[in-house]
């Protein structure tokens, strides 16, 4: 019986962890990897800052980590890159309606630290969307830089970045449930 329960848990956990739609992947200097995803909507706390799970369709995520090959000296390979400001705009390609959101730091047991938000799609689940991401590096108030970083990489963590992806279909993710 114990093995049956364990197998059931592992199958459900595998289903939950595999149910993410990769929207795009980018690597930027100095070795920061962005993986943009549409995931299954989830219960996120505190409720006053996040839409309730039953009021949303999907969970937009940006997993942002140091590259495992080309990281600056002293950075943890695969470690979370903090203090970024990430926004996303999801536009319905049929109607032109859009949803604009700030992605904020989250933590869970699947992705660990990541930037994300639950959102309601600006249209039907089966329609196509354009998804845009704007990334702004931390300000000098949020992140101080030592001389060795300045000498090697300059006066910021990274440059501003913009990425756009067309024809994104969220239907499978929007119809899935974590329950």
N, C-alpha and C positions, 0 to 999 in steps of 0.2 A: 504494500500500500504506500509506503514511504517513497518508493521509486516512481510510482505512478504520479503522486503529487509533485515530486521534483520534475518529472518529465513534462507534466502539464504546465508548471510554472515556467520552465525553460522555453517551451514552445510559445507561450504567451509573451514572455520577455523578448524572445527572438522576433516575434511578429511586431511588437511595439518598436523595437530598435531598428527594424528594417523598413518601417513605414515612414520614410522621409524621402521627399522629392528633391534631388539636387538640382537647383536652379542654375548654379554656376560656380566655378572654382577659379580663383585668381591668386597669383603670387606676386608680391610687390617688394621692392627694396625697403629695408635691408633684411629680407628673408621672412616676411609675414605672409601666411597663407590664409585666404578667405574662402570659406565654403558657405555659400548661400543656399538655404533650404526652405522648403515648405514642409512643415511637420503637422502631425495630428494636434488639434487644439487641446489645451490642457487646463487644469485648475492651477492658477498662479496666484501667489500671495505677495503683497497685501491686496485684498480685494479693492480697496479704494483707488489703487493705481492701475488696475488691470481689468479688462472686460471679463465678465463671467464666461465660463466655458460654454454655456448654453446660448450665449449671445454672439458667438463667433463661428467662423468656418474653419480657419487654419491658424497655425502658429508659424510666423515668419521668423527665421533664424539666420544669424551670421555667426558661424564658428570661426574664431580668429585666433590662430596659434602661430608660434614660431615654427619655421620650417625645420624638418629633421636633418637637413643636409647643409644648408647655407645660413646658419644662424650666426649673428654677431657673437664674438667672444663673451662668455659670461651669461648668455641667455639659456634658459632651460629648453632643450629640444622638445618641441610639442607643447610647450607651456602657453598659457593664455596670455594674450596681449591686452592689457587693461587700458582704461581711460580714453578709449576712442569714442567719438560721437558718430553714431550711425543712424541714418534715416532711410526709410524705404517708401517708395510710392508705387502702389499697385493700380494699374489702369486697365479697365475693361476695353479690349480692342474693338468690340462691337458698338458700345454706347459712348465711350470716351469718359465715363464716370471713373473717379479715382478715389483711393484711400491713401492718406499720408500718415506715417507713423514714425515715432522715435523708437529705435530698438535699445533696450536697456539691459544691463547685466542680469543674467539669470544663472542659477545653478540647479542641476538635477543629477540623477544617478546614471544617466545614459551619456550625455554630452559633457558633463561637468560644467565649467564656466562657459557661457556663450552670451551673445546679445540676442534679444528676441522680443516678440509681442504677439499675443493673440489678436487676430483681426477678423472683421466681417468683410467678405469680398464685395466689391461694388458691382454686383451682378450675380448671375447664376453660376452654380458650381461647375457646369459643363462648358462655360465660355472660356475663350483664350484671353490671357492677360499679358501685359508688359510690366515687368518688375524692375524698378530702378533702385540702386543703392548709392548713397552718398556717404563717404567716410571722411571725417575731419579729424586730424591728429589732436592730441591733447594740447591745451594751452600751457604756457609757462607756469601758471598758477597750479595746475593739476599735476604736472610732471616736471621735475627738475632734472637737468642733464649735467653729468660730470664732465670734466675736461677731456678724459679719454674718449667719451662718446662724441663730444663736439669735434675733436680732432679727426676722428674716423668718419663720422656720418653727418656732421653739421648741426645746426641749431634746432632740429626737430626730430621726432621719432620716425616720421614718414611724411610724404607729401599727401595733399588732398587727393582723393580718388573718386571716380564716378564709374559705375558699371550699369549696363542696361541689358535686359534679356527679354526677347519677344517670344510670343506663342507659348507661354507657360500654361499648362493645363493642370489645375489643382483638383480636378474631379475626384480622383482616387483618394487623395489625402483628405479632402473635405468630407467625403462619405465615410471615412474610417473613424473609429472610436477607440479610446484607451480603455474603456470598460470591458 
